[in-house]
Every structure is written in structure tokens, then in C-alpha cells.
Amino acid sequence: MCRPGTAVALQQRGIVRSMAKRPAGATLKPFRPSGNTTPATQPHPPAMNFPPRALVSLLIALPSIVSAQQLNVLCSMNPEWCRNAASIYERTQNVKVSVINKPTGESFAQLMAEKDRPKVDVWFGGTIDPHLQAADSGLLQEYRSPSLPQLHPWAQNAAKVSGYRTVGLYSEVLGIAYNTDILQKKKLPTPKCWKDLALPAYRGEVQIANAQSSGTSYVAIATFVQLFGEEAAFDFMRAMHPNVSAYSRQGLGPIKAVAKGEAGVSVSFLHNAAQEAELGFPVKYVAPCEGTGYSVGGMSIVKGAPHTAEAQRFFEWALSPQGQKVAATSRSYQFPSNRQTPVPEGAPKLKGAKLIDYDLQKYGASAERKRLLNRWEKEVYNRSN
């Protein structure tokens, strides 16, 4: 089910290189009056005679009218990326942006709760599976972006699978991160494979997110099922459970714990581990020997959004190289979906990684996701040590 993740293979998947050129923008044509109407005979609109005080009031109010556009964003990524994207978009597009940061599971729950009276315009980032579940649940608006031809195939496929109710914003590879100081101090072996995490030596040293709230953890479950088969995957997760000291609310929680020395090992996306290493923490990472999965980060417009036109404008900006470069300046090192956007210098090194053919259509389906999460909660999370 795996194949060698050489640089060539990764390039073929569109995860490493960016090559596309942007199409030229459209130009506006000057207005030309039709028929035989001449300037002398053209009808004039009726004059608008404002009293002086009313005219002054109108001129004072005009700037606030022009900048009255509003955008409400639900963001399921690195909070720094969320804040910076909102700030830059506000400054360059003259739009007021309100951002709420939540993990994907909680974001989905909010959209479901607000289904009859949506408050959010754009769901920005987070693993694609909950976006697909939201699409299945009728929470997202179909939108075929004119930017699709500029995107990598995996990003276009995410749009196609969802009925064009979401799109791929970035991709990220799952793996194991570890604190070198903790392992050395406690004389623990360096993990190289997924099944190492079930070894008795790692008792109380592993952290992974709660799959009911975190998309990262659901990608891990789906990866284990595709690698080992469902029964063997659940056997492995049950065996790993006694080693797990905490199931964090967000996918970032475990790698933060490893960086601070609160845990020795985590199941994390590798770009998050690379970020912590860059910040000077004693963190290293590995793509497990059995192979590993990856996720596509989604972006969606909410059905019935209060500011649909502005949501579409933000959507196009976020898919452009200008919008996607914000990630790297926010220390978010995922692989961007636009072929013209450079891969961040801090992106994880994946030489020798074996990536599975992650079945997005099957494991992104609402019914399959719900079934696996229910089984995980019953057989793993609620299991006593």
C-alpha cells in the first residue's frame, strides 16, 4: 500500500515543487454609448441638490461606508497564521476581518449549531476530512474557484470529491516527533516506526490529540487503518493507549508538550515539529518506517454566509501566491496548494519517506468518519489502562 517517497515521487504528487504561472488579469473596457444618441441629446440624470449640512455629513460618512465590508473567518490552523492573514487582508483589501480560532472538530460543531442562521463566512484551514463531512451535511456553499487550474492535483481533487464545496489550501505529512533531551535522560530508544509507540519503554511518554476534536488525530486513525487493516490498526491503538499520557484538545498540543519536555514523543504533523526545532527546542522528527499518511488542509465558504461576495474574494486571495506566502512568514511550513507559491524553507525534509495512497473519498466521507471515531472512542479512548 506504500511506495518509496523519493523526491521524484513527492514532486509527482505536487507536494514539493511549484511551477504554474498565473493568468493575466482581466481589463475593463471603456463605456461606449449605443445608437444615434449624441452628447447634446443624451438624457441627464436628475440633479441631486443636497443642503450644505447634509452634503458635509455625507462626505464625512463616506469613508466609513466604503470600508464597511465585513468578513467572519473560522480558522483551524496555527493561530499566528490566522492572525497574520486577517491583518494583511484587512490592510490591503480594506475589509474588517473577525477571526475565531478553533480545532476542526469544534469548528464543524459550531457550523452545525449555526446551520439555520450562519454567522461564519469562511472556514479557513484544518484537515480536509471535517470539511468533507460539512459538505455532506449541507453546511458549505458550492464554489468553483477560477484559481483551480493553478493548484496542485491533490488540491483540485479535494474540490472535486467535495462537489466543489471545499478546496485544498495546503498539504501536511503525519509522523513522529520526539524530544532528544528527554529520550537521552531517560535512556529511551529513538522511535523509528509507528509500532514502536506501543513498546512498554514509552509508558506515559506519548501524546496524541483527541480524535473527537482534532482533525490531526483522525488522520492518524485513518492512516493506521490504511496501513495495517482496520482490526490490526485498532489492536495497535489499544496497545499504544497505556503509553499515552494525554489526549490533547488540539493537534498542536502534543508537539508543544514534546518541545517543552512535558512528553517524550508525539504523533504530529511533521511541519509542526520542524517549526519547534527551528525555534531552538530539542525536537527531531521521523517519517515512520511502515509508511505514513498525509492530509490536505481545506478552505470552504459557509452556505448562507452573511457576506458571500466578500467570502469569495477572500477565497481567491488565500489561493493566490500572495495569500499563501503568509504561511511561511507565520512559521507555518505546510506545502502550499498553488504551484506558483514557493515551498517554505522551513518545510520538513521528506527524503526516503513512504507515503500511502490516502483514500480521501472513503475516509473523508461523513459516515465512515463518524463510524471510525465512534469505534475509537469506545475501544481506545474510554478503555481503562
PyMOL commands that set and color helices and strands:
alter all, ss='L'
color gray80, all
select helices_A, chain A and resi 7-12+52-66+79-93+104-113+128-136+148-150+153-161+180-185+194-198+200-202+215-228+230-243+253-260+270-278+308-319+321-329+360-363+366-381
alter helices_A, ss='H'
color red, helices_A
select strands_A, chain A and resi 2-5+70-75+96-101+122-127+167-179+206-209+244-248+265-269+283-286+294-301+335-336+353-356
alter strands_A, ss='S'
color yellow, strands_A
deselect
rebuild
show_as cartoon
